[in-house]
Amino acid sequence: MASTRPESREAYQHQHDPEKIAARLESGPESIYLKDFVYGAIDGAVTTFAVVAGVAGAGLAPGIIIILGFANLLADGFSMAVSNFLGTRAESQYRDQARRRELDEVHKWPEGEREEVKQIYARKGFEGELLEQVVNVLTSDKDRWVDVMLQEEHGMSLTDHHAGRAGLATFAAFLLVGLIPLLPYLLNWTGATQIAAPFLWSAIMTSVAFFWVGALKGRFVNQSWLLSGGETLGIGGAAAAMAYGVGILLKDLVG
């Protein structure tokens, strides 16, 4: 994945070598699955720790935490992954439908579609003979013509975001980060070690996970890792606090 951080002038010069530019344009834009990973990681940590906090707040047995935690990991993780898969695929299908419609319009009413292109680029500041030249070039190839309409009229990206990979990234991140709040309880259950305060360690480890996911996001969006990590930690901590409070309020129901 290409870095989004500012580079030196020499680095920019190297990246803009004509051959490198041609290679990048030929390969097309890279599909980024950062959103899918962050989405799954944050939700995995939030929902699993919410289960831990709620059950701990209610004073229930550690075994219940493990059972409910794993049920959440598998069921909620799978649900999120499938939802992301279906949503991403629906976007792709909608773009394909829009492409077919634009092709049909170009075929049946090219004058109207040409006027749309003309007005779009007139709004960008092109005028006179130059505007006519731009319109002529863009409408001389139907595929290019339709690409322009998808991007400029419908605001669509032409990058194909693979639905299966998006769902897999969400599911993997959900399982990986969502397992962290359960680790102290799992270690006690297996007998590998005995942790005296499993909920405290679960909270500490989950907080670190929240901060790490946020810092990782900041790395790719050129945001301060400290600010991004703190933002994610604050959101996750608020959700966990609400779950713990609900557990305390409702503990008498299972008394």
Secondary structure, DSSP 8 states (H G I E B T S, - for coil): ----S---HHHHHHHT-HHHHHHHHHH------HHHHHHHHHHHHHHHHHHHHHHHHTT--HHHHHHHHHHHHHHHHHHHHHHHHHHHHHHHHHHHHHHHHHHHHHHH-HHHHHHHHHHHHHHTT--HHHHHHHHHHHTTSHHHHHHHIIIIIS----S---HHHHHHHHHHHHHHHHTGGGHHHHHHHHTS---S-HHHHHHHHHHHHHHHHHHHHHHHHT--HHHHHHHHHHHHHHHHHHHHHHHHHTGGGG-
